[in-house]
Amino acid sequence: MPDDRADEVTALVEQLDVLLTEYARSRKLVTYSDLGERLSPVKHAQSSRMHAALSELMYIDARAKRGLRSALVVRSGDRRPGPGFFVTAKLVGRTLGVETQLR
């Protein structure tokens, strides 16, 4: 089973790479639920696999010295990334301003 999970996360990272690049080019945000609906299979909408894939994409972006595309994925209520984004941003060495810290 662990190999299946890793394969699913890898597939999601590939999908996220394409989707979030589109959102970045159009300068738009996307909610976690809307992104989940665009991913295949749909069951990943709020799954731990989607969150693992978003974190992995942050590591990829950080190594490539580009903006963290996962920042475009936000909660519908406050239109901010979830707590996991901020934790992972710190782990990949990105400093965030006071206005972006968790409340």
ZALO-481696 format. One record per residue (C-alpha): residue in three letters; x, y negated, z negated. Coordinates in Angstrom, 2 decimals. Last residue first. Layout:
<recs>
<rec><type>ALA</type><X>X</X><Y>Y</Y><Z>Z</Z></rec>
...
</recs>
This chain:
<recs>
<rec><type>ARG</type><X>-3.56</X><Y>-34.28</Y><Z>-13.46</Z></rec>
<rec><type>LEU</type><X>-1.09</X><Y>-32.50</Y><Z>-11.23</Z></rec>
<rec><type>GLN</type><X>1.63</X><Y>-34.61</Y><Z>-9.69</Z></rec>
<rec><type>THR</type><X>1.09</X><Y>-36.38</Y><Z>-6.39</Z></rec>
<rec><type>GLU</type><X>0.97</X><Y>-39.96</Y><Z>-7.68</Z></rec>
<rec><type>VAL</type><X>4.17</X><Y>-39.44</Y><Z>-9.67</Z></rec>
<rec><type>GLY</type><X>6.11</X><Y>-38.70</Y><Z>-6.51</Z></rec>
<rec><type>LEU</type><X>7.04</X><Y>-35.19</Y><Z>-5.41</Z></rec>
<rec><type>THR</type><X>10.55</X><Y>-33.81</Y><Z>-5.26</Z></rec>
<rec><type>ARG</type><X>10.94</X><Y>-30.83</Y><Z>-2.97</Z></rec>
<rec><type>GLY</type><X>13.43</X><Y>-28.20</Y><Z>-4.05</Z></rec>
<rec><type>VAL</type><X>11.69</X><Y>-25.06</Y><Z>-2.80</Z></rec>
<rec><type>LEU</type><X>10.66</X><Y>-24.19</Y><Z>-6.37</Z></rec>
<rec><type>LYS</type><X>9.23</X><Y>-27.69</Y><Z>-6.93</Z></rec>
<rec><type>ALA</type><X>7.08</X><Y>-27.40</Y><Z>-3.83</Z></rec>
<rec><type>THR</type><X>6.02</X><Y>-23.93</Y><Z>-5.02</Z></rec>
<rec><type>VAL</type><X>4.61</X><Y>-25.28</Y><Z>-8.28</Z></rec>
<rec><type>PHE</type><X>2.95</X><Y>-28.22</Y><Z>-6.53</Z></rec>
<rec><type>PHE</type><X>1.31</X><Y>-26.00</Y><Z>-3.92</Z></rec>
<rec><type>GLY</type><X>0.17</X><Y>-23.53</Y><Z>-6.55</Z></rec>
<rec><type>PRO</type><X>-1.77</X><Y>-26.29</Y><Z>-8.32</Z></rec>
<rec><type>GLY</type><X>-4.11</X><Y>-26.77</Y><Z>-5.35</Z></rec>
<rec><type>PRO</type><X>-3.58</X><Y>-29.29</Y><Z>-2.59</Z></rec>
<rec><type>ARG</type><X>-5.67</X><Y>-32.44</Y><Z>-2.87</Z></rec>
<rec><type>ARG</type><X>-9.00</X><Y>-33.36</Y><Z>-1.25</Z></rec>
<rec><type>ASP</type><X>-10.63</X><Y>-33.87</Y><Z>-4.67</Z></rec>
<rec><type>GLY</type><X>-13.62</X><Y>-31.60</Y><Z>-4.18</Z></rec>
<rec><type>SER</type><X>-12.85</X><Y>-29.65</Y><Z>-0.99</Z></rec>
<rec><type>ARG</type><X>-9.47</X><Y>-28.40</Y><Z>-2.19</Z></rec>
<rec><type>VAL</type><X>-6.67</X><Y>-29.12</Y><Z>0.24</Z></rec>
<rec><type>VAL</type><X>-4.51</X><Y>-27.51</Y><Z>2.91</Z></rec>
<rec><type>LEU</type><X>-2.43</X><Y>-30.19</Y><Z>4.66</Z></rec>
<rec><type>ALA</type><X>0.28</X><Y>-29.87</Y><Z>2.01</Z></rec>
<rec><type>SER</type><X>0.89</X><Y>-26.35</Y><Z>3.37</Z></rec>
<rec><type>ARG</type><X>2.63</X><Y>-28.05</Y><Z>6.29</Z></rec>
<rec><type>LEU</type><X>5.61</X><Y>-28.83</Y><Z>4.09</Z></rec>
<rec><type>GLY</type><X>7.59</X><Y>-31.36</Y><Z>6.07</Z></rec>
<rec><type>ARG</type><X>10.74</X><Y>-30.19</Y><Z>7.79</Z></rec>
<rec><type>LYS</type><X>14.18</X><Y>-29.12</Y><Z>6.61</Z></rec>
<rec><type>ALA</type><X>14.02</X><Y>-25.72</Y><Z>8.35</Z></rec>
<rec><type>ARG</type><X>14.70</X><Y>-24.03</Y><Z>5.00</Z></rec>
<rec><type>ALA</type><X>11.92</X><Y>-26.14</Y><Z>3.45</Z></rec>
<rec><type>ASP</type><X>9.47</X><Y>-25.23</Y><Z>6.21</Z></rec>
<rec><type>ILE</type><X>10.16</X><Y>-21.50</Y><Z>5.82</Z></rec>
<rec><type>TYR</type><X>9.86</X><Y>-21.72</Y><Z>2.03</Z></rec>
<rec><type>MET</type><X>6.56</X><Y>-23.59</Y><Z>2.39</Z></rec>
<rec><type>LEU</type><X>5.34</X><Y>-20.97</Y><Z>4.88</Z></rec>
<rec><type>GLU</type><X>5.98</X><Y>-18.32</Y><Z>2.22</Z></rec>
<rec><type>SER</type><X>3.82</X><Y>-20.26</Y><Z>-0.23</Z></rec>
<rec><type>LEU</type><X>0.97</X><Y>-20.52</Y><Z>2.30</Z></rec>
<rec><type>ALA</type><X>1.30</X><Y>-16.78</Y><Z>2.98</Z></rec>
<rec><type>ALA</type><X>1.11</X><Y>-15.97</Y><Z>-0.73</Z></rec>
<rec><type>HIS</type><X>-1.99</X><Y>-18.16</Y><Z>-1.00</Z></rec>
<rec><type>MET</type><X>-3.60</X><Y>-16.38</Y><Z>1.93</Z></rec>
<rec><type>ARG</type><X>-2.69</X><Y>-13.02</Y><Z>0.40</Z></rec>
<rec><type>SER</type><X>-4.13</X><Y>-14.01</Y><Z>-2.99</Z></rec>
<rec><type>SER</type><X>-7.45</X><Y>-14.33</Y><Z>-1.27</Z></rec>
<rec><type>GLN</type><X>-9.77</X><Y>-17.28</Y><Z>-0.96</Z></rec>
<rec><type>ALA</type><X>-10.61</X><Y>-17.02</Y><Z>2.76</Z></rec>
<rec><type>HIS</type><X>-8.71</X><Y>-13.77</Y><Z>3.42</Z></rec>
<rec><type>LYS</type><X>-11.88</X><Y>-11.79</Y><Z>4.16</Z></rec>
<rec><type>VAL</type><X>-12.15</X><Y>-13.65</Y><Z>7.49</Z></rec>
<rec><type>PRO</type><X>-9.74</X><Y>-11.27</Y><Z>9.21</Z></rec>
<rec><type>SER</type><X>-8.33</X><Y>-13.22</Y><Z>10.87</Z></rec>
<rec><type>LEU</type><X>-7.91</X><Y>-16.80</Y><Z>9.71</Z></rec>
<rec><type>ARG</type><X>-10.25</X><Y>-19.58</Y><Z>10.80</Z></rec>
<rec><type>GLU</type><X>-12.70</X><Y>-18.99</Y><Z>7.96</Z></rec>
<rec><type>GLY</type><X>-9.87</X><Y>-19.08</Y><Z>5.44</Z></rec>
<rec><type>LEU</type><X>-8.81</X><Y>-22.46</Y><Z>6.76</Z></rec>
<rec><type>ASP</type><X>-12.29</X><Y>-23.81</Y><Z>6.18</Z></rec>
<rec><type>SER</type><X>-12.29</X><Y>-22.37</Y><Z>2.64</Z></rec>
<rec><type>TYR</type><X>-8.87</X><Y>-23.78</Y><Z>1.75</Z></rec>
<rec><type>THR</type><X>-9.87</X><Y>-27.18</Y><Z>3.07</Z></rec>
<rec><type>VAL</type><X>-8.19</X><Y>-28.66</Y><Z>6.12</Z></rec>
<rec><type>LEU</type><X>-6.44</X><Y>-32.00</Y><Z>6.47</Z></rec>
<rec><type>LYS</type><X>-5.98</X><Y>-33.79</Y><Z>9.77</Z></rec>
<rec><type>ARG</type><X>-3.08</X><Y>-35.58</Y><Z>11.45</Z></rec>
<rec><type>SER</type><X>-3.88</X><Y>-33.99</Y><Z>14.85</Z></rec>
<rec><type>ARG</type><X>-0.30</X><Y>-32.77</Y><Z>15.19</Z></rec>
<rec><type>ALA</type><X>-0.27</X><Y>-31.61</Y><Z>11.57</Z></rec>
<rec><type>TYR</type><X>-3.55</X><Y>-29.74</Y><Z>12.00</Z></rec>
<rec><type>GLU</type><X>-2.24</X><Y>-27.94</Y><Z>15.08</Z></rec>
<rec><type>THR</type><X>1.01</X><Y>-27.07</Y><Z>13.27</Z></rec>
<rec><type>LEU</type><X>-1.16</X><Y>-25.80</Y><Z>10.43</Z></rec>
<rec><type>LEU</type><X>-2.96</X><Y>-23.39</Y><Z>12.75</Z></rec>
<rec><type>VAL</type><X>0.11</X><Y>-22.01</Y><Z>14.53</Z></rec>
<rec><type>ASP</type><X>2.28</X><Y>-21.44</Y><Z>11.46</Z></rec>
<rec><type>LEU</type><X>-0.79</X><Y>-20.31</Y><Z>9.51</Z></rec>
<rec><type>GLN</type><X>-1.38</X><Y>-17.49</Y><Z>11.99</Z></rec>
<rec><type>GLU</type><X>2.24</X><Y>-16.31</Y><Z>11.73</Z></rec>
<rec><type>VAL</type><X>2.14</X><Y>-16.60</Y><Z>7.94</Z></rec>
<rec><type>LEU</type><X>-1.10</X><Y>-14.58</Y><Z>7.95</Z></rec>
<rec><type>ALA</type><X>0.54</X><Y>-11.77</Y><Z>9.92</Z></rec>
<rec><type>THR</type><X>3.45</X><Y>-11.72</Y><Z>7.46</Z></rec>
<rec><type>VAL</type><X>1.02</X><Y>-11.66</Y><Z>4.54</Z></rec>
<rec><type>GLU</type><X>-0.85</X><Y>-8.72</Y><Z>6.10</Z></rec>
<rec><type>ASP</type><X>2.38</X><Y>-6.82</Y><Z>6.73</Z></rec>
<rec><type>ALA</type><X>3.50</X><Y>-7.42</Y><Z>3.15</Z></rec>
<rec><type>ARG</type><X>0.14</X><Y>-6.17</Y><Z>1.86</Z></rec>
<rec><type>ASP</type><X>0.33</X><Y>-3.06</Y><Z>4.05</Z></rec>
<rec><type>ASP</type><X>3.89</X><Y>-2.40</Y><Z>2.85</Z></rec>
<rec><type>PRO</type><X>2.69</X><Y>-2.62</Y><Z>-0.76</Z></rec>
<rec><type>MET</type><X>0.00</X><Y>0.00</Y><Z>0.00</Z></rec>
</recs>
